Amino acid sequence: MKLYPALGISAGDVVAFVGAGGKSSAIIAVAGELVGDGLTAIAAPTTKMQVGEAERVGRVVIAGEEGWLGRLKEAVAGAGSAAVGSGYLSKGRIGGLGLEEVAPLGSIADVVLVEADGARRRPLKGMAEHEPAIPRGTTLVVAVANIGALGKPATGEHIHRPEVFARLTGLSSGQSVTPRAFARALSGGSLARVPSGARSAVLITGVSPGRSMSNAAVVTRELWRQGVGKIVFTSLPAGGPVQVWVP
């Protein structure tokens, strides 16, 4: 099973990936699958994205530079996918586009893939009030979290913005992340600001047959209780062939 159809992604979609634990890996994988199936894709962060990860999608084009739209069209036509940012930043990153600048990219590629917030490489996060940066025209929001956070202490080592996570879930700092708290961070945090008319899904990463899949199944039951319908498991961001399951 491929990741993009499991998530319900199709031509015409603007997909915002939010949360923690594998957003960039998911964007890279989805872009590759789309190109492999004859579709085109553009990665367009609205916050920041590592240059190395953007380059795994395709040629990086900087919006606003002279002739950038032409270069972006050429890159997509030639390779099937490309990435676009607002400029090169420190620490090997590209800056994000404005929230009004993303939807028009749909005239260049079949699918636009947006990294819409940051998590400092943590597997789970508390979503701040100013997040995520979901662009106008988004049709699907995918909330991402890594199952490896389950059972870990709710501290900054494992949770991005643990104080926000604590307010949302009721866990005190240092308490173990429970299935209910894990699910709540997604349903009441990452998916709290899905635009009207847009679809939503949860992507649980770091899953493989065995204990991690059993843990993901427990979280899934909590997500169902909290009203989340579409849930997908994946082996990302682990190396090797991408594995995908739909519970």
Secondary structure as the mmCIF struct_conf table of DSSP 4:
data_model
#
loop_
_struct_conf.conf_type_id
_struct_conf.id
_struct_conf.beg_label_comp_id
_struct_conf.beg_label_asym_id
_struct_conf.beg_label_seq_id
_struct_conf.end_label_comp_id
_struct_conf.end_label_asym_id
_struct_conf.end_label_seq_id
HELX_RH_AL_P HELX_RH_AL_P1 LEU A 3 LEU A 7
TURN_TY1_P TURN_TY1_P1 GLY A 8 GLY A 8
TURN_TY1_P TURN_TY1_P2 ALA A 11 GLY A 12
STRN STRN1 VAL A 14 GLY A 19
BEND BEND1 ALA A 20 GLY A 22
HELX_RH_AL_P HELX_RH_AL_P2 LYS A 23 GLY A 36
TURN_TY1_P TURN_TY1_P3 ASP A 37 GLY A 38
STRN STRN2 ALA A 41 ALA A 43
BEND BEND2 THR A 46 THR A 47
STRN STRN3 LYS A 48 GLN A 50
HELX_RH_AL_P HELX_RH_AL_P3 VAL A 51 VAL A 57
BEND BEND3 GLY A 58 GLY A 58
STRN STRN4 ARG A 59 ILE A 62
TURN_TY1_P TURN_TY1_P4 ALA A 63 GLY A 64
BEND BEND4 GLU A 65 GLU A 65
TURN_TY1_P TURN_TY1_P5 GLU A 66 GLY A 67
HELX_RH_AL_P HELX_RH_AL_P4 TRP A 68 ALA A 79
BEND BEND5 GLY A 80 GLY A 80
STRN STRN5 SER A 81 GLY A 85
BEND BEND6 SER A 86 SER A 86
STRN STRN6 TYR A 88 LEU A 89
HELX_RH_3T_P HELX_RH_3T_P1 SER A 90 GLY A 92
STRN STRN7 ARG A 93 GLY A 95
HELX_LH_PP_P HELX_LH_PP_P1 GLY A 96 GLY A 98
TURN_TY1_P TURN_TY1_P6 LEU A 99 GLU A 100
BEND BEND7 GLU A 101 VAL A 102
HELX_RH_3T_P HELX_RH_3T_P2 ALA A 103 SER A 107
TURN_TY1_P TURN_TY1_P7 ILE A 108 ILE A 108
BEND BEND8 ALA A 109 ASP A 110
STRN STRN8 VAL A 111 GLU A 115
TURN_TY1_P TURN_TY1_P8 ARG A 120 ARG A 121
BEND BEND9 PRO A 123 PRO A 123
STRN STRN9 LEU A 124 LYS A 125
HELX_LH_PP_P HELX_LH_PP_P2 GLY A 126 ALA A 128
TURN_TY1_P TURN_TY1_P9 GLU A 129 HIS A 130
HELX_LH_PP_P HELX_LH_PP_P3 ILE A 134 PRO A 135
TURN_TY1_P TURN_TY1_P10 ARG A 136 GLY A 137
STRN STRN10 LEU A 140 ASN A 146
HELX_RH_3T_P HELX_RH_3T_P3 ILE A 147 ALA A 149
TURN_TY1_P TURN_TY1_P11 LEU A 150 GLY A 151
BEND BEND10 LYS A 152 LYS A 152
STRN STRN11 PRO A 153 PRO A 153
BEND BEND11 ALA A 154 THR A 155
TURN_TY1_P TURN_TY1_P12 GLY A 156 HIS A 158
STRN STRN12 ILE A 159 HIS A 160
BEND BEND12 ARG A 161 ARG A 161
HELX_RH_AL_P HELX_RH_AL_P5 PRO A 162 THR A 169
HELX_LH_PP_P HELX_LH_PP_P4 LEU A 171 SER A 172
TURN_TY1_P TURN_TY1_P13 SER A 173 GLY A 174
BEND BEND13 GLN A 175 GLN A 175
STRN STRN13 SER A 176 SER A 176
HELX_LH_PP_P HELX_LH_PP_P5 VAL A 177 THR A 178
HELX_RH_AL_P HELX_RH_AL_P6 PRO A 179 ALA A 185
HELX_RH_PI_P HELX_RH_PI_P1 LEU A 186 SER A 190
TURN_TY1_P TURN_TY1_P14 LEU A 191 ARG A 193
HELX_LH_PP_P HELX_LH_PP_P6 VAL A 194 PRO A 195
TURN_TY1_P TURN_TY1_P15 SER A 196 GLY A 197
STRN STRN14 ARG A 199 THR A 205
BEND BEND14 GLY A 206 GLY A 206
TURN_TY1_P TURN_TY1_P16 PRO A 209 GLY A 210
HELX_RH_AL_P HELX_RH_AL_P7 ARG A 211 ARG A 225
TURN_TY1_P TURN_TY1_P17 GLN A 226 GLY A 227
STRN STRN15 ILE A 231 THR A 234
TURN_TY1_P TURN_TY1_P18 LEU A 236 PRO A 237
BEND BEND15 ALA A 238 PRO A 241
STRN STRN16 VAL A 244 TRP A 245
#
